[in-house]
Amino acid sequence: MDILDIIGPVMIGPSSSHTAGAVRLGKVGRLVLGEVPQKAKIYLHGSFKETYRGHGTDRALIAGLLGFDTDDSRIRESLKIAEERGLKYEFLPIELPEAHPNTVYMELTGAKNKATITGSSIGGGAVLITGINGYPVKITAKYPTLVVPHADRPGAVAKVTSVLAWHGINIAQMSVSRQQKGAEALMVIETDQPVDEETLWEIKRLPGINGGFTIPPL
């Protein structure tokens, strides 16, 4: 546990869970989409659903989608800025069984890509990402994180980890999830060192690898 876990981050807004955490969830959504979002359907669960306007969760989530940091003064005006930039958004209620009270599910659309993400603000500005494009994951965004969709076949994981080792990148923890045997799977690797663009490019060129992106510590 570090000092930020105790006192929370510098932020704009009344609650670290409803503002700082929500900004981070929005930022992760933007990274998963891989481009500036043009449309966002944002489904709110639990206390997010009940208090999102009064606690500024709506402004915080949109601010994250716009790429703002947790201490950005523009968070207060993020809804207006989103409209000016052509980001169409909609907030909807949802019930997610066994989900954390501060949970959001987002359907995002950009000029080229579509993405879904499920995540929770778990206190003190910390977040936990539990779903990406239909795959169950567990991402804290405290470490440099590499996310790689790939063919579900022998050797795919070994190829990626070999590239990381060649570049001196140590794996802190990793997981692989899939929806169907032999189809596509999703590899999530948290590392001690950041994965630079050159390394990511090498990984994306590997046979059986269907893309990839990184999430920096937030």
C-alpha positions as CSV (number, residue, x, y, z in Angstrom):
1,M,0.0,0.0,0.0
2,D,1.3,3.4,-0.9
3,I,0.4,6.9,0.2
4,L,-2.2,7.4,-2.5
5,D,-4.0,4.3,-1.3
6,I,-4.4,6.0,2.1
7,I,-5.2,9.6,1.2
8,G,-6.4,9.2,-2.3
9,P,-5.5,11.2,-5.4
10,V,-5.6,14.9,-6.2
11,M,-9.0,15.3,-7.9
12,I,-11.8,17.6,-8.9
13,G,-15.1,16.7,-7.2
14,P,-16.7,15.6,-3.9
15,S,-15.8,11.9,-3.9
16,S,-12.7,9.9,-5.0
17,S,-14.9,6.9,-5.9
18,H,-17.5,8.9,-7.9
19,T,-15.0,11.4,-9.5
20,A,-11.4,10.3,-9.6
21,G,-12.2,6.6,-10.1
22,A,-14.8,7.5,-12.7
23,V,-12.3,9.6,-14.6
24,R,-9.9,6.7,-14.7
25,L,-12.7,4.3,-15.9
26,G,-13.4,6.7,-18.7
27,K,-9.7,6.9,-19.6
28,V,-9.4,3.2,-19.7
29,G,-12.4,3.0,-22.0
30,R,-10.8,5.4,-24.4
31,L,-7.6,3.3,-24.4
32,V,-9.6,0.1,-25.1
33,L,-11.4,1.8,-28.0
34,G,-8.1,2.9,-29.4
35,E,-9.3,6.3,-30.6
36,V,-11.4,9.3,-29.7
37,P,-14.9,8.1,-29.0
38,Q,-17.7,9.6,-31.0
39,K,-20.6,7.8,-29.2
40,A,-20.9,6.4,-25.7
41,K,-23.7,4.5,-24.1
42,I,-22.9,4.5,-20.4
43,Y,-24.8,2.0,-18.2
44,L,-24.6,2.8,-14.5
45,H,-25.1,0.2,-11.7
46,G,-25.7,0.6,-7.9
47,S,-24.7,3.9,-6.3
48,F,-23.4,5.2,-9.6
49,K,-26.9,4.9,-10.9
50,E,-28.5,6.5,-7.9
51,T,-26.2,9.5,-7.4
52,Y,-24.3,10.1,-10.7
53,R,-25.6,13.6,-11.3
54,G,-25.2,14.9,-7.7
55,H,-21.8,13.4,-7.2
56,G,-20.5,14.4,-10.7
57,T,-20.0,10.8,-11.9
58,D,-21.4,11.7,-15.3
59,R,-19.0,14.6,-15.7
60,A,-16.1,12.5,-14.5
61,L,-16.8,9.5,-16.9
62,I,-17.1,11.8,-19.8
63,A,-13.9,13.7,-18.8
64,G,-12.1,10.4,-18.9
65,L,-13.4,9.6,-22.3
66,L,-12.2,13.0,-23.4
67,G,-8.7,12.1,-22.1
68,F,-8.7,14.5,-19.0
69,D,-6.7,13.7,-15.9
70,T,-8.3,13.5,-12.4
71,D,-7.0,17.0,-11.5
72,D,-8.1,18.7,-14.7
73,S,-10.3,21.7,-13.9
74,R,-12.2,21.1,-17.2
75,I,-13.9,18.1,-15.5
76,R,-16.7,20.4,-14.3
77,E,-17.5,21.5,-17.9
78,S,-16.8,18.1,-19.5
79,L,-20.4,17.5,-20.6
80,K,-20.4,20.9,-22.5
81,I,-17.0,20.2,-23.9
82,A,-18.1,16.7,-25.1
83,E,-21.0,18.3,-27.0
84,E,-18.6,20.9,-28.5
85,R,-16.3,18.0,-29.7
86,G,-19.2,16.0,-31.1
87,L,-19.2,13.2,-28.5
88,K,-22.7,11.9,-28.2
89,Y,-23.4,10.2,-24.9
90,E,-26.3,8.6,-23.0
91,F,-26.6,7.5,-19.4
92,L,-28.7,4.5,-18.7
93,P,-29.6,2.4,-15.7
94,I,-28.5,-1.3,-15.4
95,E,-28.5,-4.1,-12.9
96,L,-25.3,-6.1,-12.8
97,P,-25.5,-9.2,-10.6
98,E,-22.9,-9.4,-7.9
99,A,-21.2,-6.2,-9.2
100,H,-19.5,-3.6,-7.0
101,P,-21.9,-0.7,-6.2
102,N,-19.8,1.8,-8.2
103,T,-19.8,-0.1,-11.5
104,V,-20.2,1.1,-15.1
105,Y,-20.6,-0.7,-18.4
106,M,-19.7,1.3,-21.5
107,E,-20.4,0.7,-25.1
108,L,-18.1,3.0,-27.1
109,T,-18.0,3.8,-30.8
110,G,-15.3,5.6,-32.7
111,A,-14.6,6.4,-36.3
112,K,-13.1,2.9,-36.9
113,N,-13.6,0.8,-33.8
114,K,-16.2,-0.4,-31.3
115,A,-15.5,-1.5,-27.7
116,T,-17.1,-2.5,-24.5
117,I,-15.7,-2.2,-21.0
118,T,-16.9,-3.0,-17.5
119,G,-15.2,-1.5,-14.5
120,S,-15.7,-0.4,-10.9
121,S,-14.5,2.4,-8.8
122,I,-13.5,0.6,-5.6
123,G,-12.5,3.5,-3.3
124,G,-9.8,6.1,-3.0
125,G,-9.7,6.7,-6.7
126,A,-8.7,3.1,-7.4
127,V,-10.4,1.1,-10.2
128,L,-10.9,-2.5,-11.2
129,I,-11.6,-3.3,-14.8
130,T,-13.6,-6.6,-15.0
131,G,-14.6,-6.8,-18.6
132,I,-13.2,-5.9,-22.0
133,N,-15.1,-6.6,-25.2
134,G,-16.9,-9.5,-23.5
135,Y,-13.8,-11.1,-22.0
136,P,-13.6,-11.3,-18.2
137,V,-10.4,-9.5,-16.9
138,K,-8.9,-8.2,-13.7
139,I,-7.0,-5.0,-14.4
140,T,-6.1,-2.5,-11.6
141,A,-4.4,0.1,-13.8
142,K,-1.7,0.4,-11.1
143,Y,0.9,-1.3,-13.4
144,P,1.8,-0.9,-17.0
145,T,-0.6,-3.3,-18.7
146,L,-0.5,-5.0,-22.1
147,V,-3.7,-6.3,-23.5
148,V,-3.4,-8.7,-26.5
149,P,-6.3,-10.4,-28.4
150,H,-5.0,-13.6,-30.0
151,A,-5.9,-16.9,-31.6
152,D,-6.6,-19.5,-28.9
153,R,-3.9,-22.0,-29.9
154,P,-0.6,-23.4,-28.5
155,G,2.4,-21.0,-28.5
156,A,0.6,-17.7,-28.6
157,V,1.4,-16.8,-25.1
158,A,5.0,-18.0,-25.3
159,K,5.6,-15.8,-28.4
160,V,4.4,-12.7,-26.6
161,T,6.3,-13.4,-23.4
162,S,9.5,-14.1,-25.4
163,V,9.3,-10.6,-27.0
164,L,8.9,-9.1,-23.6
165,A,11.9,-11.0,-22.2
166,W,14.0,-10.0,-25.2
167,H,13.3,-6.3,-24.4
168,G,14.0,-6.8,-20.7
169,I,10.4,-6.4,-19.6
170,N,9.5,-8.4,-16.5
171,I,6.0,-9.8,-16.1
172,A,4.4,-9.0,-12.7
173,Q,1.3,-11.1,-13.4
174,M,-0.8,-12.3,-16.3
175,S,-4.0,-13.9,-17.3
176,V,-5.7,-15.4,-20.3
177,S,-9.5,-15.6,-20.9
178,R,-11.5,-16.9,-23.8
179,Q,-15.2,-17.2,-24.7
180,Q,-14.9,-20.4,-26.8
181,K,-12.2,-23.0,-27.1
182,G,-10.1,-22.6,-30.2
183,A,-11.5,-19.2,-31.1
184,E,-10.1,-15.9,-29.9
185,A,-8.7,-15.3,-26.5
186,L,-7.5,-12.2,-24.6
187,M,-4.1,-12.0,-22.9
188,V,-3.6,-9.4,-20.1
189,I,-0.1,-8.9,-18.8
190,E,0.9,-6.5,-16.1
191,T,4.6,-5.6,-16.2
192,D,7.2,-3.9,-14.1
193,Q,8.4,-1.8,-17.0
194,P,6.3,0.0,-19.6
195,V,5.9,-1.6,-23.0
196,D,7.1,0.9,-25.6
197,E,5.7,1.4,-29.1
198,E,8.5,-0.6,-30.7
199,T,7.9,-3.6,-28.5
200,L,4.1,-3.4,-29.0
201,W,4.6,-3.2,-32.8
202,E,6.7,-6.4,-32.7
203,I,4.1,-8.2,-30.7
204,K,1.2,-7.1,-33.0
205,R,3.2,-8.6,-36.0
206,L,3.4,-12.0,-34.5
207,P,1.4,-14.9,-36.1
208,G,-1.9,-15.4,-34.4
209,I,-1.9,-12.0,-32.7
210,N,-4.9,-9.9,-33.5
211,G,-3.8,-6.5,-32.3
212,G,-2.9,-5.1,-28.9
213,F,-2.8,-2.0,-26.8
214,T,-1.3,-0.8,-23.5
215,I,-2.8,0.8,-20.4
216,P,-0.3,3.0,-18.5
217,P,-0.6,3.3,-14.7
218,L,-3.4,5.7,-13.9
